[in-house]
């Protein structure tokens, strides 16, 4: 049977691609500009960059538009494009303390070192659909644009921009470390981080591979795995505490090949989370806490929170159980969706093989029954345990 039915389908495939492109280009609304996507759909753009593993807002917006809003498809486009780009060099390793903080909350401590900065968040607003008339929304947007231009001219600091002194606050983890309340997982050596874009991460991988895998994982898959992990076998939700959540700009610096000096070339926005874990295991130090870490591109607090909690959970499991395998092998949205999507492709050979096996089993069962009837045995003398109707098996065979 094979793929005979797929022959001649090239024209149909081209026509399908034309339909997709025509709908995207010939839509009834006005053309969707890249700046609009970056500015108005920033969370989606951040997810595309994070799951695609490439920081470029314009390219991610272009992929998001081409994918018609499908985040996983857009991330797939970004990864495919990134694989064609040459690698000119490596940025200098930066400390996370160099983040220029835009938002910072410390749920575990009322008076942490440095201020709490709510920044942009939906955490404290009701989930009510905004039904402002479109004309009024356009008027408000125009006024906001005019006010923004005035602020730029007057160099006035925006209300949602923290001051210079607030942008690099101290860390709660340092307070706990000074109190000797933390298990110290820091290493004396500085191993080279695993580049998962070149080497596939497998169970038993170092921590850098796990963190890189989760940073590039599909957000929903990571959240689901985290939720399943904290929902214990007793079906009770085990307590989880966040030490600190940050969103800000992390500088990118490279070494000048001529002078050897470090030169800043820009920044990327990242979300960083430190999760506090209460150690209560039999062989664990119950006088201390452990801390999990998560950091990802863009503003994606769900992913970073799940990532930080899974980081410490995998470490506590110490290789026992399937959690590390799930983190490394099942959270990549491109892998999962790619396997799922391929099921829509022709599978004629596979299904024909399955049909032939069923037919052969049915024929074999019928032949065996005819032989038994020819020997003068009735159906009441046998017991059917084969799962196939009309395939009797003698009781002594069942016992044996």
Secondary structure, DSSP 8 states (H G I E B T S, - for coil): -TTGGGTT-HHHHHHHHHHHHHHHHS-SS----HHHHHHHSHHHHHHHHHHHT---HHHHHHHHHHTTT-HHHHHHHHHHHHTTS----------GGG-EEEEEE-TT-SS-SS--B--S-STTS--------HHHHHHHHHHHHHHHHHHHHHT---TTS--GGGTT---HHHHHHHTT-B-----SS------TTTS---TT--HHHHHHHHHTS-HHHHHHHHHHHHB-TTS-B---EEEEEEEEEEEEEEE-TTT--EEEEEEEEEEEEEEEEE--STTS-TTSEEEEEEEEESS-HHHHHHHHHHHHHHHHHTT-SSHHHHHHHS--HHHHHHHHHHTTS--HHHHHHHHHHHHHHHHHHHHHHHHHHHTT--GGGEE--SSSTT--EEHHHHH-
